[in-house]
């Protein structure tokens, strides 16, 4: 017993020495408390070592985003963004865009330390605030020089009467300066001192204000079945002195209602473009198609998030054509039979009528007053008997004729739709019900696409 006690003590002592150290105690101080160094921005990044990514690069990206989040975006009260002081959302979105892209544009940052365990990886970066400001000023100076050069070319083009080229130069100047729109950048142009961002924006808007877009006719009566009433809409673009605006990109889209329309145009030597409406899908009796200057095509900078934001604030020349939509008129005939005998209710034709009515069609009992003639024919026939189950087959045909042209424009077949029941009558009813499902689920869109062309 006396010999056992020292042995137990020895085992206990060994166990104490083999105890795992506290994991948190091993972590560096910069992981326990956010590091602070006078005159530096600091960023801590983390990534899991799970084998699904390059954890070192992921941690670096995370650290730079943390670092960039400390850099404030200030909006000067006299900057171009102050134009939108009534729309705080524009300024907030601008700030967010600049913050989002800031991490990708940081330079001259330093890796201070890195630490990892079995499943995690951390990095610690820092950036000298003075160096950051120096680089920013250098980039702003280069951007200002480029923007001023483009702006001067725009003024020269405007004086020469080439207004489209002038707008192009102004937009290039604007794009050069877009990261600094929140700042009041003063430059000398000719004998004037101007706020460059404000001046560029005002020059673009001034040229747009001197351009007008009109459509002829401004209102048009049209049948949803466009073949019945071809649409001929001409967009005319001209300057304030009456000169046609040649080569101006336009865009067209439904502002109310809906359909298919060719979206992009460029005005000819007379400042005109023919607007092509291919299909009207909406059942609204009044619809509107807007036509306006395509500011993205005009500027060539539509892929810039800052440009896209500021472009929303521009007053872009445009107009709209009002479509007074007539509903296509349908004359419907049908003959539906079950096992060779006339049915008491015509299920397919009634279903078709309801579907067409809900999609903006009207009906008449006068074939001569109709745009379209729908004719439905269907019958079921006996099939085999399997135990106590009776099988029937339904065959149907739906044909559509353009009345005025006297031409069949669509036909579809419901071919041997199988029905089941405890007798042939119930089986025939089941076949008709399945045909109705097929009509709504598979055939209606096809019918509408064809008859509304």
Secondary structure as the mmCIF struct_conf table of DSSP 4:
data_model
#
loop_
_struct_conf.conf_type_id
_struct_conf.id
_struct_conf.beg_label_comp_id
_struct_conf.beg_label_asym_id
_struct_conf.beg_label_seq_id
_struct_conf.end_label_comp_id
_struct_conf.end_label_asym_id
_struct_conf.end_label_seq_id
HELX_RH_AL_P HELX_RH_AL_P1 UNK A 2 UNK A 18
BEND BEND1 UNK A 19 UNK A 19
HELX_LH_PP_P HELX_LH_PP_P1 UNK A 20 UNK A 22
HELX_RH_AL_P HELX_RH_AL_P2 UNK A 23 UNK A 26
BEND BEND2 UNK A 27 UNK A 27
HELX_RH_AL_P HELX_RH_AL_P3 UNK A 29 UNK A 32
BEND BEND3 UNK A 33 UNK A 33
TURN_TY1_P TURN_TY1_P1 UNK A 38 UNK A 39
STRN STRN1 UNK A 40 UNK A 48
BEND BEND4 UNK A 50 UNK A 53
HELX_RH_AL_P HELX_RH_AL_P4 UNK A 55 UNK A 68
TURN_TY1_P TURN_TY1_P2 UNK A 69 UNK A 70
BEND BEND5 UNK A 71 UNK A 71
TURN_TY1_P TURN_TY1_P3 UNK A 77 UNK A 78
BEND BEND6 UNK A 79 UNK A 79
HELX_RH_3T_P HELX_RH_3T_P1 UNK A 80 UNK A 84
TURN_TY1_P TURN_TY1_P4 UNK A 85 UNK A 86
HELX_RH_AL_P HELX_RH_AL_P5 UNK A 88 UNK A 102
HELX_RH_3T_P HELX_RH_3T_P2 UNK A 103 UNK A 105
BEND BEND7 UNK A 108 UNK A 108
STRN STRN2 UNK A 110 UNK A 116
BEND BEND8 UNK A 118 UNK A 119
STRN STRN3 UNK A 120 UNK A 128
HELX_RH_AL_P HELX_RH_AL_P6 UNK A 129 UNK A 159
TURN_TY1_P TURN_TY1_P5 UNK A 160 UNK A 161
HELX_RH_AL_P HELX_RH_AL_P7 UNK A 163 UNK A 176
TURN_TY1_P TURN_TY1_P6 UNK A 177 UNK A 177
HELX_RH_3T_P HELX_RH_3T_P3 UNK A 178 UNK A 180
TURN_TY1_P TURN_TY1_P7 UNK A 181 UNK A 182
BEND BEND9 UNK A 183 UNK A 183
STRN STRN4 UNK A 186 UNK A 189
TURN_TY1_P TURN_TY1_P8 UNK A 190 UNK A 191
STRN STRN5 UNK A 192 UNK A 195
HELX_RH_AL_P HELX_RH_AL_P8 UNK A 196 UNK A 209
TURN_TY1_P TURN_TY1_P9 UNK A 210 UNK A 210
STRN STRN6 UNK A 211 UNK A 216
BEND BEND10 UNK A 217 UNK A 218
STRN STRN7 UNK A 219 UNK A 223
BEND BEND11 UNK A 224 UNK A 225
HELX_RH_3T_P HELX_RH_3T_P4 UNK A 226 UNK A 228
BEND BEND12 UNK A 229 UNK A 229
STRN STRN8 UNK A 233 UNK A 239
TURN_TY1_P TURN_TY1_P10 UNK A 240 UNK A 241
BEND BEND13 UNK A 242 UNK A 242
STRN STRN9 UNK A 244 UNK A 244
TURN_TY1_P TURN_TY1_P11 UNK A 246 UNK A 247
STRN STRN10 UNK A 249 UNK A 256
BEND BEND14 UNK A 257 UNK A 257
STRN STRN11 UNK A 259 UNK A 261
STRN STRN12 UNK A 264 UNK A 266
TURN_TY1_P TURN_TY1_P12 UNK A 269 UNK A 270
BEND BEND15 UNK A 271 UNK A 271
STRN STRN13 UNK A 272 UNK A 275
STRN STRN14 UNK A 277 UNK A 280
BEND BEND16 UNK A 285 UNK A 285
STRN STRN15 UNK A 286 UNK A 293
HELX_RH_AL_P HELX_RH_AL_P9 UNK A 295 UNK A 299
BEND BEND17 UNK A 300 UNK A 300
TURN_TY1_P TURN_TY1_P13 UNK A 302 UNK A 303
HELX_RH_AL_P HELX_RH_AL_P10 UNK A 305 UNK A 311
TURN_TY1_P TURN_TY1_P14 UNK A 312 UNK A 313
BEND BEND18 UNK A 314 UNK A 314
STRN STRN16 UNK A 318 UNK A 326
HELX_LH_PP_P HELX_LH_PP_P2 UNK A 327 UNK A 328
STRN STRN17 UNK A 329 UNK A 338
TURN_TY1_P TURN_TY1_P15 UNK A 339 UNK A 340
STRN STRN18 UNK A 341 UNK A 342
BEND BEND19 UNK A 344 UNK A 345
HELX_RH_AL_P HELX_RH_AL_P11 UNK A 347 UNK A 358
TURN_TY1_P TURN_TY1_P16 UNK A 359 UNK A 360
STRN STRN19 UNK A 362 UNK A 363
BEND BEND20 UNK A 365 UNK A 365
HELX_RH_3T_P HELX_RH_3T_P5 UNK A 367 UNK A 369
BEND BEND21 UNK A 371 UNK A 371
STRN STRN20 UNK A 372 UNK A 386
TURN_TY1_P TURN_TY1_P17 UNK A 387 UNK A 388
STRN STRN21 UNK A 389 UNK A 402
TURN_TY1_P TURN_TY1_P18 UNK A 403 UNK A 406
STRN STRN22 UNK A 407 UNK A 421
BEND BEND22 UNK A 422 UNK A 423
HELX_RH_AL_P HELX_RH_AL_P12 UNK A 424 UNK A 438
HELX_RH_PI_P HELX_RH_PI_P1 UNK A 439 UNK A 443
HELX_RH_AL_P HELX_RH_AL_P13 UNK A 444 UNK A 451
TURN_TY1_P TURN_TY1_P19 UNK A 452 UNK A 452
#
